[in-house]
Amino acid sequence: MTTPAHAGRMLFVNMPVADVERSKAFFAKLGFSYNPAFTDDTAACMLVGEHAFVMLLSREKFAEFLEAADRRSHHARAGAVQLQRVIPR
């Protein structure tokens, strides 16, 4: 394994899903686990690496992230919109 370029940093990828519970069940069958501290009815924090996580977010929760990004920065919103184009609804 290689040494990380930015030791101590964590990576979170936000992914909108139609049904959080069904998505959790699907990925659990593939062997993934979840951090219960960051998992609820609207989101699940899936562990994919020592410092890497995928946040499975309900579409409504994901929309909240887009709205918050829009308030913070046009550039942040542009990145989130590009991600939406990659992940079809």
ChimeraX attribute file (.defattr): number of C-alpha atoms within 10 A of each C-alpha:
attribute: neighborCount
match mode: 1-to-1
recipient: residues
	/A:1	3
	/A:2	4
	/A:3	6
	/A:4	8
	/A:5	7
	/A:6	7
	/A:7	8
	/A:8	7
	/A:9	9
	/A:10	11
	/A:11	12
	/A:12	14
	/A:13	12
	/A:14	19
	/A:15	16
	/A:16	21
	/A:17	23
	/A:18	13
	/A:19	15
	/A:20	20
	/A:21	16
	/A:22	11
	/A:23	16
	/A:24	20
	/A:25	13
	/A:26	12
	/A:27	13
	/A:28	13
	/A:29	10
	/A:30	9
	/A:31	9
	/A:32	14
	/A:33	16
	/A:34	18
	/A:35	11
	/A:36	10
	/A:37	8
	/A:38	11
	/A:39	16
	/A:40	12
	/A:41	10
	/A:42	16
	/A:43	23
	/A:44	25
	/A:45	23
	/A:46	23
	/A:47	16
	/A:48	15
	/A:49	11
	/A:50	8
	/A:51	12
	/A:52	15
	/A:53	19
	/A:54	17
	/A:55	21
	/A:56	25
	/A:57	25
	/A:58	21
	/A:59	18
	/A:60	13
	/A:61	16
	/A:62	21
	/A:63	14
	/A:64	12
	/A:65	16
	/A:66	19
	/A:67	12
	/A:68	13
	/A:69	17
	/A:70	15
	/A:71	11
	/A:72	11
	/A:73	10
	/A:74	10
	/A:75	11
	/A:76	14
	/A:77	18
	/A:78	14
	/A:79	12
	/A:80	17
	/A:81	12
	/A:82	10
	/A:83	15
	/A:84	15
	/A:85	9
	/A:86	8
	/A:87	10
	/A:88	8
	/A:89	9
